[in-house]
Every structure is written in structure tokens, then in C-alpha cells.
Amino acid sequence: MPDLKVAIAGAGGQMGRANMLAVLQTPGVALYSAFDRIGAPVIGKDAGELVGLETSDVLIVDHVEAALAGAQAIIDFTAPANSVAIARLAAERGMVHIVGTTGCTVEDDEAIRKAARAGARIVKAGNFSLGVNLLLGLVEQAARALPGFDVEILEMHHNRKVDAPSGTALMLGEAAARGRNITLSDYSARVRDGHTGARQEGTIGFASLRGGNVIGEHSVILAGPSERIEIRHIADNRALFAEGAVRAALWAQQQKPGFYSMADVLGFNS
């Protein structure tokens, strides 16, 4: 079978570079194109050289539609508005669209789902690592087994991350909410400041830290009257997210148009 032709969005960003490197190093996929915003300093540079490899003959461009012409899949860790626009283009072309963008609103998510219904094969996840997706199942199980325990989610990322809580933290909150058979939006506690009063029973709390070059750390704390359980995941390298995204692209190539999660890719929903 010919290699899957992959385009990379946001090529100059940290995840864009990690995604290009993963594609260049993974059998079964080929780096077909890469693009970034108009005026980005990486425009015109060779993708392979940008990630420390040999010349790839793929030059980074600033025209999205030109980059997608002939591509079969796109890996997109950019911004919500960009991902919505790319999803529509993917639907028009029947492409695979791997979305690692976080900070999407309900409206953004619905627009991306609409593109999946219109013909795209979309895999969207707040985190593409195997460990985090295993962690989601553990958190759901623990929340179900310990109904009287308070649930708190703590996350830390680098000082350039623009959204909070992180997409992974929200995924963990959703997992805890499923375990409690509640809706996260009804029980989420995002901000505590000043005289807040006692903790509201049954809520799922979030706290976000930002600093340095932290790739991603997440802890789920279940606190009971006499004991506390902590489940933690630490990402040491962005390559694990990129490798998961490439795995998702190869999997989605074989699927019908639709909207999928990383749990589908890993077979956790089978």
C-alpha cells in the first residue's frame, strides 16, 4: 500500500515540528506538505532541515489550500478557529483530519463534528498519548468506586500555553464525571479566589499552573475523609503526542467518514 500523504498544520510551532519529525521517521506515512501562517519565520524553509534531519524537499508554505491539494491526511495542533476551517476543507476533500487543538468551544466542537458528518475522517483528542488514554479509564473507575471522595485535577504546562484548563485536564474531568454519572459542566469548579466558603459537595475541581518549559503534567486527586489517592501522568517528550497522532492518521485512513476519539484508535471502545 502506498504511503499515506500527510500535511502538517502549524509547522513552525513546537508540536508542528514534532509532528513533522514523527511523519518523517514513521514507515507507512510520507510528509507531503507543511504550512504555517502568513509571515511566519519558517515559511520557505525545508521541513526536514527544520527538524534536524536531511533535506526533505518539502518547503513550508503559507497557503492552506495549496498545501492540502493532493494530501490525504492533515495533522493539526493549532488554534480553534484554524481547526474549524481546516475541518471544513477536509470534509470537502474526504481527508483524514487529526485534531490535537485544545481550547475549543462547544460551537467549535460542533463545527468539527459537522465536518465529520460531511465526509471527513476526524480524530480529535485533547491528548494522543497511550498513557493518558489509559489514565482516563482508571479515573472513571476510581470516581465510580469512591463516590464520597472529592475529585481535584491539577495540571501544569509551559509558560506559552494559552488555554486553561488543558485539554487533557478536561478529558480527565469528563472521565471522573462519567464515573459519577454527572455532567461535568454542571459540577466543574474552575476558579477559587477570596472567601469561597466550604467546598461544594460533588464538584470536580481544576487548578492550572504555568511555567518554564513543562511539556505536560497531570494529577487526579481523590480525597476521602481518612485517605487520599493520587493518579499522575508526566510527559517527558512531545514526541509521544506526535507518534500518537501519526498512529491515529494511519488508523483513520481505514475508517468510514465520521468523528472518532483516541480511545477508538486504541480499541478501548471496542
C-alpha positions in Angstrom: 0.0 0.0 0.0 1.4 3.5 -0.9 2.4 5.7 2.0 -0.3 8.0 3.4 0.4 11.5 2.2 0.3 13.8 5.3 0.2 17.6 5.6 1.2 19.3 8.8 -0.5 22.5 10.1 1.3 25.0 12.3 4.7 23.7 11.0 6.7 26.2 12.9 5.2 25.5 16.4 6.7 23.0 18.8 4.0 20.4 18.1 4.2 21.2 14.4 7.9 20.4 14.4 7.3 17.3 16.5 4.6 16.1 14.1 6.8 16.6 11.0 9.6 14.7 12.7 7.3 11.8 13.5 5.9 11.6 10.0 9.4 11.7 8.5 10.5 8.8 10.8 7.5 6.6 10.6 7.0 3.9 7.9 3.7 4.0 6.0 3.4 7.8 6.0 5.1 10.4 3.9 5.4 14.1 4.6 3.6 15.6 1.6 3.3 19.3 2.7 3.6 21.7 5.6 2.2 25.1 6.2 2.0 28.0 8.7 0.5 31.4 9.0 1.4 34.2 6.6 4.6 35.9 7.7 5.8 33.0 10.0 9.6 32.9 10.1 9.6 29.2 8.9 7.9 30.0 5.5 10.2 28.8 2.7 12.3 26.6 4.9 12.8 22.9 4.3 10.8 20.7 6.7 13.5 18.1 7.1 16.2 20.6 7.9 13.9 22.4 10.3 13.6 19.3 12.5 17.3 18.4 12.3 17.2 15.8 9.5 18.3 15.7 5.9 16.7 17.8 3.2 13.1 16.6 2.7 12.2 18.6 -0.4 9.1 19.8 1.4 9.1 23.5 1.7 6.9 25.2 4.3 4.2 27.3 2.7 1.7 29.9 3.9 -1.2 28.8 1.6 -3.5 26.2 3.2 -5.4 25.1 0.2 -2.2 24.7 -1.8 -0.8 22.6 1.0 -3.8 20.3 1.1 -4.1 19.8 -2.7 -3.2 16.1 -3.2 -2.8 15.4 0.5 -4.7 12.5 2.1 -4.4 13.5 5.8 -3.6 16.5 7.9 -2.3 16.7 11.4 -3.4 19.8 13.1 -2.3 21.1 16.5 -3.1 24.8 16.0 -5.9 27.1 17.2 -9.7 26.5 17.4 -10.6 28.8 14.5 -7.9 27.3 12.3 -9.0 23.8 13.1 -12.7 24.5 12.3 -11.6 26.0 8.9 -9.3 23.0 8.2 -12.1 20.6 9.1 -14.3 22.1 6.5 -11.6 21.8 3.9 -11.0 18.2 5.0 -14.7 17.4 4.6 -14.7 18.8 1.0 -11.8 16.6 0.1 -12.7 13.5 2.1 -9.5 13.7 4.1 -8.3 12.3 7.4 -8.1 15.2 9.9 -6.2 14.6 13.2 -7.1 17.4 15.6 -4.9 17.9 18.7 -6.1 21.5 19.1 -7.3 22.4 22.6 -9.3 25.4 23.9 -12.3 24.7 21.5 -15.7 26.0 22.5 -18.9 23.9 22.3 -19.6 25.7 19.0 -16.1 24.9 17.6 -16.5 21.2 18.5 -19.9 21.1 16.8 -18.5 22.6 13.7 -15.7 20.0 13.6 -18.3 17.2 14.2 -20.4 18.6 11.3 -17.3 18.3 9.1 -17.0 14.7 10.1 -20.6 14.1 9.1 -20.0 15.8 5.8 -17.2 13.4 4.7 -14.0 13.9 6.8 -12.4 11.2 8.9 -11.7 13.2 12.1 -9.9 12.0 15.2 -10.0 14.7 17.8 -8.4 14.3 21.3 -7.0 16.5 24.0 -4.1 14.1 24.3 -2.8 11.5 21.9 -0.6 9.5 24.3 -1.3 5.9 25.3 -0.6 6.6 28.9 -3.1 9.4 29.2 -5.8 7.4 27.5 -5.2 4.5 29.9 -5.4 7.0 32.7 -8.9 8.1 31.6 -10.2 4.6 32.3 -8.6 4.5 35.7 -10.0 7.8 36.7 -13.5 6.9 35.6 -13.3 3.6 37.6 -11.9 5.3 40.7 -14.5 8.0 40.6 -17.2 5.4 40.4 -15.8 3.2 43.1 -15.2 6.2 45.5 -18.4 8.3 45.4 -17.8 10.1 48.6 -14.3 11.3 47.7 -13.6 14.8 46.5 -12.0 15.0 43.0 -9.4 17.6 42.2 -7.4 17.8 38.9 -4.1 19.7 38.8 -2.2 20.4 35.6 1.0 22.2 34.7 2.3 23.3 31.3 4.9 25.6 29.8 4.6 29.4 30.0 3.4 29.8 26.4 0.2 27.7 26.7 -2.8 29.9 26.0 -5.7 27.9 27.3 -6.6 26.6 30.7 -7.6 24.1 32.0 -5.7 22.0 29.5 -7.5 19.8 27.1 -6.1 16.7 28.9 -7.4 18.1 32.3 -10.8 18.5 30.8 -10.7 14.9 29.4 -9.8 13.7 32.9 -12.7 15.7 34.4 -15.1 14.2 31.9 -13.8 10.7 32.8 -14.5 11.5 36.5 -17.9 12.8 35.7 -18.8 9.7 33.7 -17.8 7.6 36.8 -20.1 9.7 38.9 -22.9 9.7 36.3 -23.0 13.5 36.2 -22.4 16.3 33.6 -19.0 18.0 34.1 -20.3 21.4 33.1 -22.8 21.3 36.0 -20.2 20.3 38.6 -17.0 21.9 37.4 -15.2 24.2 39.8 -12.7 26.3 37.8 -11.8 29.3 39.9 -11.3 29.7 43.7 -10.3 33.1 44.9 -11.0 35.0 48.1 -13.6 33.8 50.7 -15.1 31.0 48.7 -16.8 29.1 51.6 -16.6 25.4 52.0 -16.0 23.1 49.0 -19.3 22.3 47.3 -20.0 18.6 47.6 -19.8 16.6 44.4 -17.8 19.2 42.4 -14.8 18.4 40.3 -12.1 21.0 40.9 -9.5 22.2 38.5 -6.2 24.1 39.1 -3.8 25.2 36.4 -0.1 26.0 36.7 2.1 27.6 34.0 5.9 28.0 34.0 9.1 27.2 32.2 9.2 24.6 29.5 7.0 21.9 31.2 5.5 19.7 28.5 2.6 18.4 30.5 1.9 17.1 34.0 -1.5 16.0 35.2 -2.6 14.7 38.6 -6.0 13.5 39.6 -6.5 13.6 43.4 -9.3 11.7 45.1 -9.5 12.9 48.7 -11.5 11.0 51.3 -12.0 11.5 55.0 -9.1 9.4 56.0 -7.0 8.7 52.9 -6.1 10.3 49.5 -5.4 8.6 46.2 -3.3 10.4 43.5 -3.0 9.3 39.9 -0.4 11.1 37.9 0.9 11.3 34.3 4.1 13.1 33.3 5.0 13.7 29.6 8.8 13.9 29.1 8.8 14.5 25.3 6.4 15.9 22.8 7.3 13.0 20.5 4.8 10.8 22.3 1.9 13.1 21.2 3.2 13.2 17.6 3.6 9.5 17.5 0.0 9.0 18.7 -1.2 11.5 16.1 0.5 9.6 13.3 -0.9 6.3 14.6 -4.3 7.9 14.6 -3.9 9.1 11.0 -3.0 5.6 9.8 -6.0 4.1 11.7 -8.4 6.7 10.4 -7.3 6.1 6.8 -9.1 2.7 7.1 -12.3 4.1 8.6 -15.6 5.4 7.2 -16.1 9.2 7.4 -17.0 10.2 11.0 -15.9 11.6 14.3 -13.5 9.5 16.4 -11.5 9.7 19.6 -8.1 8.3 20.6 -10.0 5.7 22.6 -11.4 4.4 19.3 -7.9 4.4 17.7 -6.5 2.3 20.7 -9.5 0.0 20.7 -10.7 1.0 24.1 -14.3 1.5 22.9 -14.5 -1.9 21.2 
